[in-house]
Amino acid sequence: MELIKIEWLKIKKYPAFWWMLGIVALTYPGINLMFYNIFLTITTRKDMTGAIAKQLIGNPFAFPEVWHSVAFFSSIFVVIPAILVIMIITNEYQYRTHRQNIIDGWSRNQFMTSKMMDVAIITVVVTIAYVFDCRHLWFRGKG
């Protein structure tokens, strides 16, 4: 628990972290909503193109296909959380906080554990955004 507290003290005043996390929070639902609106535009046309598209595509935003669709469209921005993790780890070396951790008595295992907890927390945040996006689009695509 102490490791998480120390990592939080490092991250909480780091504006680039919050900007990147905000970008993740906006791009995941944004890209999926954009493709959902494109899907609706194509399939709700009253001409033959709309009918053919509806038969060929089906409804990728209905359960259980919504999981696949959202995962595919969200994978476009999977590099953003990766950059976020890279930023957190490289800041340790850029600002030499890893040296301070060693001076404070941290072992290598504790340092690596703290970084792995950072990665796990970012992963949980991205996963929650993904699940809520799937849930939201599933309720919209029920018809």
DSSP file (Angstrom, degrees, kcal/mol; ACC not computed):
  #  RESIDUE AA STRUCTURE BP1 BP2  ACC     N-H-->O    O-->H-N    N-H-->O    O-->H-N    TCO  KAPPA ALPHA  PHI   PSI    X-CA   Y-CA   Z-CA
    1    1 A M     >        0   0    0      0, 0.0     4,-1.9     0, 0.0     5,-0.1   0.000 360.0 360.0 360.0 -33.5    0.0    0.0    0.0
    2    2 A E  H  >  +     0   0    0      1,-0.2     4,-2.2     2,-0.2     5,-0.2   0.869 360.0  55.3 -64.5 -36.4    2.9    2.3    0.7
    3    3 A L  H  > S+     0   0    0      1,-0.2     4,-2.4     2,-0.2    -1,-0.2   0.908 107.2  49.1 -64.1 -41.8    4.2    1.8   -2.9
    4    4 A I  H  > S+     0   0    0      1,-0.2     4,-2.5     2,-0.2    -1,-0.2   0.902 109.9  52.2 -64.2 -40.6    0.9    2.9   -4.3
    5    5 A K  H  X S+     0   0    0     -4,-1.9     4,-2.0     2,-0.2    -2,-0.2   0.910 110.9  46.8 -62.4 -42.9    0.9    6.0   -2.1
    6    6 A I  H  X S+     0   0    0     -4,-2.2     4,-1.4     2,-0.2    -2,-0.2   0.907 112.5  49.5 -67.5 -41.4    4.4    7.0   -3.2
    7    7 A E  H  X S+     0   0    0     -4,-2.4     4,-2.1     1,-0.2    -2,-0.2   0.896 109.0  53.4 -63.6 -39.2    3.5    6.4   -6.9
    8    8 A W  H  X S+     0   0    0     -4,-2.5     4,-2.8     1,-0.2    -1,-0.2   0.901 104.8  54.5 -62.0 -41.0    0.4    8.5   -6.5
    9    9 A L  H  < S+     0   0    0     -4,-2.0     4,-0.4     1,-0.2    -1,-0.2   0.853 111.2  46.2 -62.0 -33.3    2.4   11.4   -5.0
   10   10 A K  H  < S+     0   0    0     -4,-1.4     3,-0.2     1,-0.1    -1,-0.2   0.887 119.8  38.0 -73.4 -39.3    4.6   11.3   -8.1
   11   11 A I  H >< S+     0   0    0     -4,-2.1     3,-2.3     1,-0.2     7,-0.2   0.817  96.9  75.5 -85.3 -32.9    1.8   11.1  -10.6
   12   12 A K  T 3< S+     0   0    0     -4,-2.8    -1,-0.2     1,-0.3    -3,-0.1   0.748 102.9  38.8 -62.0 -26.0   -0.9   13.4   -9.2
   13   13 A K  T 3  S+     0   0    0     -4,-0.4    -1,-0.3    -3,-0.2    -2,-0.1   0.137  87.9 107.4-107.5  20.4    0.9   16.6  -10.1
   14   14 A Y    X>  -     0   0    0     -3,-2.3     4,-1.4     1,-0.2     3,-0.7  -0.838  50.6-167.7-100.9 100.8    2.1   15.4  -13.5
   15   15 A P  H 3> S+     0   0    0      0, 0.0     4,-2.5     0, 0.0     5,-0.2   0.831  83.1  58.6 -62.7 -34.7   -0.1   17.3  -16.1
   16   16 A A  H 3> S+     0   0    0      1,-0.2     4,-2.5     2,-0.2     5,-0.2   0.875 103.6  54.0 -63.3 -35.3    1.0   15.1  -19.1
   17   17 A F  H <> S+     0   0    0     -3,-0.7     4,-2.5     2,-0.2    -1,-0.2   0.936 110.8  45.0 -61.0 -46.9   -0.3   12.0  -17.3
   18   18 A W  H  X S+     0   0    0     -4,-1.4     4,-2.3     2,-0.2    -2,-0.2   0.867 112.6  51.5 -68.8 -36.2   -3.7   13.6  -16.8
   19   19 A W  H  X S+     0   0    0     -4,-2.5     4,-2.3     2,-0.2    -1,-0.2   0.936 112.5  45.5 -64.0 -45.8   -3.9   14.9  -20.3
   20   20 A M  H  X S+     0   0    0     -4,-2.5     4,-2.2     2,-0.2    -2,-0.2   0.895 112.4  50.6 -66.4 -39.0   -3.0   11.4  -21.7
   21   21 A L  H  X S+     0   0    0     -4,-2.5     4,-2.3     1,-0.2    -1,-0.2   0.898 110.8  50.1 -64.7 -39.2   -5.5    9.7  -19.4
   22   22 A G  H  X S+     0   0    0     -4,-2.3     4,-1.5     2,-0.2    -2,-0.2   0.883 108.0  52.9 -64.2 -39.0   -8.2   12.2  -20.5
   23   23 A I  H  X S+     0   0    0     -4,-2.3     4,-3.0     2,-0.2     5,-0.3   0.908 109.7  48.8 -63.1 -41.0   -7.3   11.5  -24.2
   24   24 A V  H  X S+     0   0    0     -4,-2.2     4,-1.8     1,-0.2    -2,-0.2   0.925 109.6  52.2 -61.8 -44.2   -7.8    7.8  -23.5
   25   25 A A  H  < S+     0   0    0     -4,-2.3    -1,-0.2     1,-0.2    -2,-0.2   0.779 118.0  37.7 -65.4 -26.4  -11.1    8.5  -21.8
   26   26 A L  H  X S+     0   0    0     -4,-1.5     4,-1.7    -5,-0.1    -2,-0.2   0.821 114.0  51.4 -93.3 -35.5  -12.3   10.5  -24.8
   27   27 A T  H  X S+     0   0    0     -4,-3.0     4,-2.7    -5,-0.2     5,-0.3   0.873 103.0  56.8 -75.2 -35.6  -10.9    8.5  -27.7
   28   28 A Y  H  X S+     0   0    0     -4,-1.8     4,-1.4    -5,-0.3    -1,-0.2   0.973 117.9  31.8 -62.9 -54.3  -12.2    5.1  -26.8
   29   29 A P  H  > S+     0   0    0      0, 0.0     4,-2.6     0, 0.0     5,-0.2   0.877 118.4  58.2 -68.6 -32.9  -15.9    6.0  -26.6
   30   30 A G  H  X S+     0   0    0     -4,-1.7     4,-2.1     1,-0.2    -2,-0.2   0.925 106.5  44.6 -63.4 -46.7  -15.4    8.6  -29.3
   31   31 A I  H  X S+     0   0    0     -4,-2.7     4,-2.0     1,-0.2    -1,-0.2   0.883 115.6  48.3 -66.6 -37.6  -14.1    6.3  -32.0
   32   32 A N  H  X S+     0   0    0     -4,-1.4     4,-2.1    -5,-0.3    -2,-0.2   0.890 111.4  49.1 -71.0 -38.6  -16.7    3.7  -31.2
   33   33 A L  H  X S+     0   0    0     -4,-2.6     4,-2.4     2,-0.2    -2,-0.2   0.872 109.3  53.9 -66.5 -36.4  -19.5    6.2  -31.3
   34   34 A M  H  X S+     0   0    0     -4,-2.1     4,-2.0    -5,-0.2    -2,-0.2   0.935 111.2  44.2 -62.9 -46.1  -18.3    7.5  -34.6
   35   35 A F  H  X S+     0   0    0     -4,-2.0     4,-2.4     2,-0.2    -2,-0.2   0.839 111.3  54.9 -69.1 -31.6  -18.3    4.0  -36.2
   36   36 A Y  H  X S+     0   0    0     -4,-2.1     4,-2.5     2,-0.2    -1,-0.2   0.920 108.7  48.0 -64.7 -42.5  -21.8    3.4  -34.6
   37   37 A N  H  X S+     0   0    0     -4,-2.4     4,-2.4     2,-0.2    -2,-0.2   0.876 111.1  50.5 -66.4 -36.6  -23.1    6.6  -36.3
   38   38 A I  H  X S+     0   0    0     -4,-2.0     4,-2.2     2,-0.2    -1,-0.2   0.916 110.0  51.2 -63.8 -42.6  -21.6    5.5  -39.6
   39   39 A F  H  X S+     0   0    0     -4,-2.4     4,-2.6     1,-0.2    -2,-0.2   0.924 111.6  46.9 -59.3 -45.6  -23.2    2.1  -39.2
   40   40 A L  H  X S+     0   0    0     -4,-2.5     4,-1.8     1,-0.2    -1,-0.2   0.903 110.1  52.9 -64.7 -40.7  -26.6    3.8  -38.6
   41   41 A T  H  < S+     0   0    0     -4,-2.4    -1,-0.2     1,-0.2    -2,-0.2   0.905 114.7  41.5 -61.5 -41.6  -26.2    6.1  -41.5
   42   42 A I  H >< S+     0   0    0     -4,-2.2     3,-0.8     1,-0.2    -2,-0.2   0.926 118.7  42.7 -73.3 -44.9  -25.5    3.2  -43.9
   43   43 A T  H 3< S+     0   0    0     -4,-2.6    -2,-0.2     1,-0.2    -1,-0.2   0.665 107.9  57.9 -82.8 -15.7  -28.1    0.8  -42.6
   44   44 A T  T 3< S+     0   0    0     -4,-1.8    -1,-0.2    -5,-0.2    -2,-0.1   0.379  75.9 120.2 -95.8   6.2  -31.0    3.2  -42.2
   45   45 A R    <   -     0   0    0     -3,-0.8    -3,-0.0    -4,-0.2    -4,-0.0  -0.421  62.0-140.3 -66.3 146.3  -31.0    4.3  -45.8
   46   46 A K  S    S+     0   0    0      4,-0.1    -1,-0.1    -2,-0.1     2,-0.1   0.506  74.1  82.9 -88.7  -4.9  -34.3    3.6  -47.5
   47   47 A D  S  > S-     0   0    0      1,-0.1     4,-1.4     4,-0.0     3,-0.3  -0.197 100.0 -87.9 -90.9-173.2  -32.8    2.5  -50.8
   48   48 A M  H  > S+     0   0    0      1,-0.2     4,-2.5     2,-0.2     5,-0.2   0.815 121.8  62.9 -66.0 -31.9  -31.3   -0.9  -51.9
   49   49 A T  H  > S+     0   0    0      1,-0.2     4,-2.6     2,-0.2    -1,-0.2   0.911 102.9  49.1 -61.3 -43.2  -27.9    0.0  -50.5
   50   50 A G  H  > S+     0   0    0     -3,-0.3     4,-2.1     2,-0.2    -1,-0.2   0.897 112.0  48.3 -63.0 -41.1  -29.2    0.2  -47.0
   51   51 A A  H  X S+     0   0    0     -4,-1.4     4,-1.8     2,-0.2    -2,-0.2   0.907 113.7  46.2 -67.4 -41.5  -31.0   -3.1  -47.2
   52   52 A I  H  X S+     0   0    0     -4,-2.5     4,-2.6     2,-0.2     5,-0.2   0.922 112.7  50.1 -67.0 -43.4  -28.0   -4.9  -48.7
   53   53 A A  H  X S+     0   0    0     -4,-2.6     4,-2.9    -5,-0.2     5,-0.5   0.896 109.3  52.0 -61.6 -40.1  -25.6   -3.4  -46.1
   54   54 A K  H  X S+     0   0    0     -4,-2.1     4,-1.6     1,-0.2    -1,-0.2   0.884 112.3  45.7 -65.4 -37.7  -27.9   -4.4  -43.3
   55   55 A Q  H  < S+     0   0    0     -4,-1.8    -2,-0.2     2,-0.2    -1,-0.2   0.898 118.2  42.0 -71.6 -39.6  -28.0   -8.0  -44.5
   56   56 A L  H  < S+     0   0    0     -4,-2.6    -2,-0.2    -5,-0.1    -3,-0.2   0.919 124.9  32.7 -74.1 -43.6  -24.3   -8.2  -45.1
   57   57 A I  H  < S-     0   0    0     -4,-2.9     2,-0.3    -5,-0.2    -3,-0.2   0.851  84.1-169.3 -83.5 -35.8  -23.1   -6.5  -41.9
   58   58 A G     <  -     0   0    0     -4,-1.6    -1,-0.2    -5,-0.5    -2,-0.1  -0.615  55.1 -46.6  75.6-141.8  -25.9   -7.5  -39.5
   59   59 A N    >   -     0   0    0     -2,-0.3     3,-1.6     1,-0.1     6,-0.2  -0.831  52.7-179.8-128.5  94.5  -25.7   -5.5  -36.3
   60   60 A P  T 3  S+     0   0    0      0, 0.0     9,-0.4     0, 0.0    10,-0.2   0.568  82.4  60.5 -70.8  -5.1  -22.1   -5.4  -35.0
   61   61 A F  T 3  S+     0   0    0     80,-0.1    80,-0.5     8,-0.1     2,-0.3   0.167  86.2  92.9-107.4  17.5  -23.3   -3.3  -32.0
   62   62 A A  S X> S-     0   0    0     -3,-1.6     4,-1.4    78,-0.1     3,-0.7  -0.779  88.8 -56.9-104.0 154.7  -25.7   -6.0  -30.7
   63   63 A F  T 34 S+     0   0    0     -2,-0.3    -2,-0.1     1,-0.3    -4,-0.0  -0.462 119.2  11.2 -67.2 138.8  -24.7   -8.5  -28.0
   64   64 A P  T >> S+     0   0    0      0, 0.0     3,-1.2     0, 0.0     4,-0.6  -0.972 124.8  57.4 -92.6  -1.0  -22.4  -10.5  -28.3
   65   65 A E  H <> S+     0   0    0     -3,-0.7     4,-2.6     1,-0.3     3,-0.3   0.732  89.7  77.3 -65.6 -20.7  -20.8   -8.9  -31.4
   66   66 A V  H 3X S+     0   0    0     -4,-1.4     4,-2.6     1,-0.2     5,-0.3   0.839  89.2  56.9 -59.2 -32.9  -20.5   -5.6  -29.6
   67   67 A W  H <> S+     0   0    0     -3,-1.2     4,-1.8     2,-0.2    -1,-0.2   0.914 110.5  42.9 -64.5 -42.4  -17.4   -6.9  -27.7
   68   68 A H  H  X S+     0   0    0     -4,-0.6     4,-2.4    -3,-0.3    -2,-0.2   0.916 115.3  48.8 -69.3 -43.6  -15.6   -7.7  -30.9
   69   69 A S  H  X S+     0   0    0     -4,-2.6     4,-2.6    -9,-0.4     5,-0.3   0.941 113.8  44.9 -63.4 -48.5  -16.6   -4.4  -32.6
   70   70 A V  H  X S+     0   0    0     -4,-2.6     4,-2.5     1,-0.2    -1,-0.2   0.891 113.3  51.2 -65.2 -39.0  -15.6   -2.2  -29.7
   71   71 A A  H  X S+     0   0    0     -4,-1.8     4,-1.3    -5,-0.3    -1,-0.2   0.909 111.6  48.0 -63.8 -40.9  -12.3   -4.1  -29.3
   72   72 A F  H  < S+     0   0    0     -4,-2.4     4,-0.3     2,-0.2     3,-0.2   0.950 116.3  41.1 -65.6 -49.1  -11.5   -3.7  -32.9
   73   73 A F  H >< S+     0   0    0     -4,-2.6     3,-1.1     1,-0.2     4,-0.3   0.868 114.6  52.2 -69.8 -35.4  -12.3    0.0  -33.1
   74   74 A S  H >< S+     0   0    0     -4,-2.5     3,-1.5    -5,-0.3    -1,-0.2   0.763  93.3  73.6 -70.7 -24.1  -10.6    0.7  -29.8
   75   75 A S  G >< S+     0   0    0     -4,-1.3     3,-1.0     1,-0.3    -1,-0.2   0.685  80.7  73.3 -65.9 -14.7   -7.4   -1.1  -30.9
   76   76 A I  G <  S+     0   0    0     -3,-1.1     3,-0.3    -4,-0.3    -1,-0.3   0.869 105.3  36.6 -62.1 -35.2   -6.7    1.9  -33.1
   77   77 A F  G X  S+     0   0    0     -3,-1.5     3,-1.5    -4,-0.3    -1,-0.2   0.143  79.8 111.2-106.3  18.7   -5.8    3.9  -30.0
   78   78 A V  T <>  +     0   0    0     -3,-1.0     4,-1.0     1,-0.3    -1,-0.2   0.715  69.4  69.2 -66.6 -17.9   -4.1    1.2  -27.9
   79   79 A V  H 3> S+     0   0    0     -3,-0.3     4,-2.3    -4,-0.2    -1,-0.3   0.762  86.0  68.6 -70.8 -23.9   -0.8    3.0  -28.4
   80   80 A I  H <> S+     0   0    0     -3,-1.5     4,-2.0     2,-0.2    -1,-0.2   0.947 100.8  43.6 -65.5 -49.5   -2.0    5.9  -26.1
   81   81 A P  H  > S+     0   0    0      0, 0.0     4,-2.1     0, 0.0    -1,-0.2   0.859 112.5  55.7 -62.7 -30.9   -2.0    3.8  -22.9
   82   82 A A  H  X S+     0   0    0     -4,-1.0     4,-2.3     2,-0.2    -2,-0.2   0.912 107.3  47.8 -65.1 -41.1    1.3    2.4  -23.9
   83   83 A I  H  X S+     0   0    0     -4,-2.3     4,-2.7     1,-0.2    -1,-0.2   0.878 108.6  56.1 -64.6 -37.2    2.8    5.9  -24.3
   84   84 A L  H  X S+     0   0    0     -4,-2.0     4,-2.0     2,-0.2    -2,-0.2   0.914 108.7  45.9 -60.6 -44.3    1.3    6.7  -20.9
   85   85 A V  H  X S+     0   0    0     -4,-2.1     4,-2.2     2,-0.2     5,-0.2   0.910 111.9  51.6 -65.6 -42.8    3.2    3.7  -19.3
   86   86 A I  H  X S+     0   0    0     -4,-2.3     4,-2.8     1,-0.2     5,-0.2   0.908 108.8  51.8 -61.0 -41.5    6.4    4.7  -21.1
   87   87 A M  H  X S+     0   0    0     -4,-2.7     4,-1.7     1,-0.2    -1,-0.2   0.913 109.4  49.1 -61.2 -43.3    6.1    8.3  -19.8
   88   88 A I  H  X S+     0   0    0     -4,-2.0     4,-0.8     1,-0.2    -1,-0.2   0.917 115.5  42.9 -64.1 -43.1    5.7    7.1  -16.2
   89   89 A I  H >X S+     0   0    0     -4,-2.2     4,-0.8     1,-0.2     3,-0.6   0.909 113.5  49.9 -73.3 -41.4    8.7    4.8  -16.3
   90   90 A T  H 3X S+     0   0    0     -4,-2.8     4,-2.6     1,-0.2     3,-0.4   0.804 101.9  63.6 -69.1 -26.3   11.0    7.2  -18.2
   91   91 A N  H 3X S+     0   0    0     -4,-1.7     4,-2.4    -5,-0.2     6,-0.5   0.830  93.7  62.9 -64.2 -30.3   10.2   10.0  -15.7
   92   92 A E  H <<>S+     0   0    0     -4,-0.8     6,-1.7    -3,-0.6     5,-0.9   0.894 113.2  34.2 -58.5 -39.7   11.7    7.9  -13.0
   93   93 A Y  H  <5S+     0   0    0     -4,-0.8    -2,-0.2    -3,-0.4    -1,-0.2   0.827 116.2  54.3 -87.0 -34.3   15.1    8.1  -14.8
   94   94 A Q  H  <5S+     0   0    0     -4,-2.6    -2,-0.2     1,-0.2    -3,-0.2   0.925 120.1  32.0 -65.9 -44.2   14.7   11.6  -16.2
   95   95 A Y  T  <5S-     0   0    0     -4,-2.4    -1,-0.2    -5,-0.2    -2,-0.2   0.356 107.1-125.8 -95.7   5.4   14.0   13.2  -12.8
   96   96 A R  T  >5 +     0   0    0     -3,-0.2     4,-1.2    -5,-0.2     3,-0.3   0.757  64.1 139.7  58.5  30.4   16.2   10.7  -11.0
   97   97 A T  H  >< +     0   0    0     -5,-0.9     4,-2.1    -6,-0.5    -4,-0.2   0.743  64.1  66.8 -73.5 -20.6   13.5    9.6   -8.6
   98   98 A H  H  > S+     0   0    0     -6,-1.7     4,-1.7     1,-0.2    -1,-0.2   0.866  99.2  51.3 -66.1 -33.6   14.7    6.0   -8.9
   99   99 A R  H  > S+     0   0    0     -7,-0.3     4,-2.5    -3,-0.3    -1,-0.2   0.904 108.2  51.1 -66.8 -40.6   17.9    7.1   -7.2
  100  100 A Q  H  X S+     0   0    0     -4,-1.2     4,-2.4     1,-0.2    -2,-0.2   0.889 106.9  54.4 -63.7 -38.1   15.9    8.6   -4.4
  101  101 A N  H  <>S+     0   0    0     -4,-2.1     5,-2.6     2,-0.2     4,-0.3   0.901 109.7  47.0 -61.6 -40.3   13.9    5.4   -4.0
  102  102 A I  H ><5S+     0   0    0     -4,-1.7     3,-1.2     3,-0.2    -2,-0.2   0.901 111.0  51.5 -68.1 -40.5   17.2    3.5   -3.6
  103  103 A I  H 3<5S+     0   0    0     -4,-2.5    -2,-0.2     1,-0.3    -1,-0.2   0.884 105.8  56.4 -61.9 -37.6   18.5    6.0   -1.1
  104  104 A D  T 3<5S-     0   0    0     -4,-2.4    -1,-0.3    -5,-0.2    -2,-0.2   0.541 128.2 -98.7 -73.0  -5.9   15.2    5.6    0.8
  105  105 A G  T < 5 +     0   0    0     -3,-1.2    -3,-0.2    -4,-0.3     2,-0.1   0.604  68.5 152.9 102.6  12.2   15.9    1.9    1.1
  106  106 A W      < -     0   0    0     -5,-2.6    -1,-0.3    -6,-0.2     2,-0.2  -0.474  35.6-137.7 -72.0 144.9   13.8    0.4   -1.7
  107  107 A S     >  -     0   0    0     -2,-0.1     4,-2.1     1,-0.1     5,-0.1  -0.500  27.4-105.0 -90.1 170.3   14.9   -2.8   -3.2
  108  108 A R  H  > S+     0   0    0      1,-0.2     4,-2.7     2,-0.2     5,-0.2   0.888 122.4  55.2 -61.7 -37.8   14.9   -3.5   -6.9
  109  109 A N  H  > S+     0   0    0      1,-0.2     4,-2.6     2,-0.2    -1,-0.2   0.901 106.8  49.3 -63.3 -40.7   11.8   -5.7   -6.4
  110  110 A Q  H  > S+     0   0    0      2,-0.2     4,-2.3     1,-0.2    -1,-0.2   0.909 111.5  49.4 -65.0 -41.2    9.9   -3.0   -4.7
  111  111 A F  H  X S+     0   0    0     -4,-2.1     4,-1.8     2,-0.2    -2,-0.2   0.940 114.3  44.3 -62.5 -47.3   10.8   -0.5   -7.5
  112  112 A M  H  X S+     0   0    0     -4,-2.7     4,-2.4     1,-0.2    -2,-0.2   0.873 112.0  53.9 -65.8 -37.0    9.7   -3.0  -10.2
  113  113 A T  H  X S+     0   0    0     -4,-2.6     4,-2.2    -5,-0.2    -1,-0.2   0.902 106.9  51.3 -63.5 -40.4    6.5   -3.9   -8.2
  114  114 A S  H  X S+     0   0    0     -4,-2.3     4,-1.7     1,-0.2    -1,-0.2   0.896 111.6  47.0 -64.8 -38.9    5.6   -0.2   -8.0
  115  115 A K  H  X S+     0   0    0     -4,-1.8     4,-2.2     2,-0.2    -2,-0.2   0.892 111.1  51.4 -69.3 -38.7    6.0    0.2  -11.7
  116  116 A M  H  X S+     0   0    0     -4,-2.4     4,-2.5     1,-0.2    -2,-0.2   0.859 107.6  53.1 -66.1 -34.1    3.9   -3.0  -12.3
  117  117 A M  H  X S+     0   0    0     -4,-2.2     4,-2.5     2,-0.2    -1,-0.2   0.883 106.7  52.9 -67.4 -36.8    1.2   -1.6  -10.1
  118  118 A D  H  X S+     0   0    0     -4,-1.7     4,-2.3     2,-0.2    -2,-0.2   0.939 110.9  46.6 -59.2 -46.8    1.2    1.6  -12.2
  119  119 A V  H  X S+     0   0    0     -4,-2.2     4,-2.4     1,-0.2    -2,-0.2   0.906 112.0  50.9 -62.6 -42.0    0.7   -0.5  -15.3
  120  120 A A  H  X S+     0   0    0     -4,-2.5     4,-2.3     2,-0.2    -1,-0.2   0.898 110.0  49.5 -63.8 -40.6   -2.0   -2.6  -13.6
  121  121 A I  H  X S+     0   0    0     -4,-2.5     4,-2.2     2,-0.2    -2,-0.2   0.917 111.9  47.7 -66.3 -42.7   -3.9    0.5  -12.5
  122  122 A I  H  X S+     0   0    0     -4,-2.3     4,-2.4     1,-0.2    -2,-0.2   0.896 111.4  52.1 -63.8 -39.1   -3.8    2.0  -16.0
  123  123 A T  H  X S+     0   0    0     -4,-2.4     4,-2.5     1,-0.2    -2,-0.2   0.902 109.0  49.3 -62.9 -41.9   -4.9   -1.4  -17.4
  124  124 A V  H  X S+     0   0    0     -4,-2.3     4,-2.5     2,-0.2    -2,-0.2   0.906 110.7  50.3 -64.5 -41.5   -7.9   -1.4  -15.1
  125  125 A V  H  X S+     0   0    0     -4,-2.2     4,-2.1     2,-0.2    -2,-0.2   0.925 113.1  45.6 -63.2 -44.5   -8.8    2.1  -16.0
  126  126 A V  H  X S+     0   0    0     -4,-2.4     4,-2.3     2,-0.2    -2,-0.2   0.893 112.4  51.6 -66.1 -39.2   -8.7    1.3  -19.8
  127  127 A T  H  X S+     0   0    0     -4,-2.5     4,-2.7     2,-0.2    -2,-0.2   0.896 108.8  50.3 -64.6 -40.7  -10.6   -1.9  -19.2
  128  128 A I  H  X S+     0   0    0     -4,-2.5     4,-2.6     2,-0.2     5,-0.2   0.914 110.3  50.1 -63.4 -42.2  -13.4   -0.1  -17.3
  129  129 A A  H  X S+     0   0    0     -4,-2.1     4,-1.9     1,-0.2    -2,-0.2   0.907 112.1  48.8 -61.3 -40.9  -13.6    2.4  -20.2
  130  130 A Y  H  X S+     0   0    0     -4,-2.3     4,-2.4     2,-0.2    -2,-0.2   0.920 111.9  47.6 -64.3 -45.8  -13.8   -0.4  -22.6
  131  131 A V  H  X S+     0   0    0     -4,-2.7     4,-2.6     1,-0.2    -2,-0.2   0.916 112.9  47.7 -65.4 -43.5  -16.6   -2.3  -20.7
  132  132 A F  H  X S+     0   0    0     -4,-2.6     4,-2.4     1,-0.2    -1,-0.2   0.864 111.4  51.9 -66.0 -34.0  -18.7    0.9  -20.2
  133  133 A D  H  X S+     0   0    0     -4,-1.9     4,-2.5    -5,-0.2     5,-0.2   0.918 110.8  47.5 -67.1 -43.1  -18.3    1.6  -23.9
  134  134 A C  H  X S+     0   0    0     -4,-2.4     4,-2.4     2,-0.2    -2,-0.2   0.925 113.4  48.4 -60.8 -45.0  -19.5   -1.9  -24.8
  135  135 A R  H  X S+     0   0    0     -4,-2.6     4,-2.0     2,-0.2    -2,-0.2   0.917 112.3  48.5 -62.5 -44.3  -22.4   -1.6  -22.4
  136  136 A H  H  X S+     0   0    0     -4,-2.4     4,-1.5     1,-0.2    -2,-0.2   0.931 114.9  43.7 -63.3 -47.0  -23.4    1.8  -23.8
  137  137 A L  H  X S+     0   0    0     -4,-2.5     4,-2.5     1,-0.2    -1,-0.2   0.827 109.6  57.4 -70.6 -30.5  -23.2    0.7  -27.4
  138  138 A W  H  < S+     0   0    0     -4,-2.4     4,-0.3    -5,-0.2    -1,-0.2   0.926 106.8  48.2 -64.9 -43.0  -25.0   -2.5  -26.7
  139  139 A F  H >< S+     0   0    0     -4,-2.0     3,-0.6     1,-0.2    -1,-0.2   0.855 114.9  46.5 -65.2 -33.4  -28.0   -0.7  -25.2
  140  140 A R  H >< S+     0   0    0     -4,-1.5     3,-0.5     1,-0.2    -2,-0.2   0.870 113.9  47.5 -73.2 -37.1  -28.0    1.6  -28.3
  141  141 A G  T 3< S+     0   0    0     -4,-2.5    -1,-0.2   -80,-0.5    -2,-0.2   0.231  76.9 107.9 -92.5  14.9  -27.7   -1.2  -30.8
  142  142 A K  T <         0   0    0     -3,-0.6    -1,-0.2    -4,-0.3    -2,-0.1   0.768 360.0 360.0 -63.5 -25.3  -30.4   -3.5  -29.4
  143  143 A G    <         0   0    0     -3,-0.5    -1,-0.3    -4,-0.1    -2,-0.1   0.474 360.0 360.0 -76.6 360.0  -32.8   -2.8  -32.2
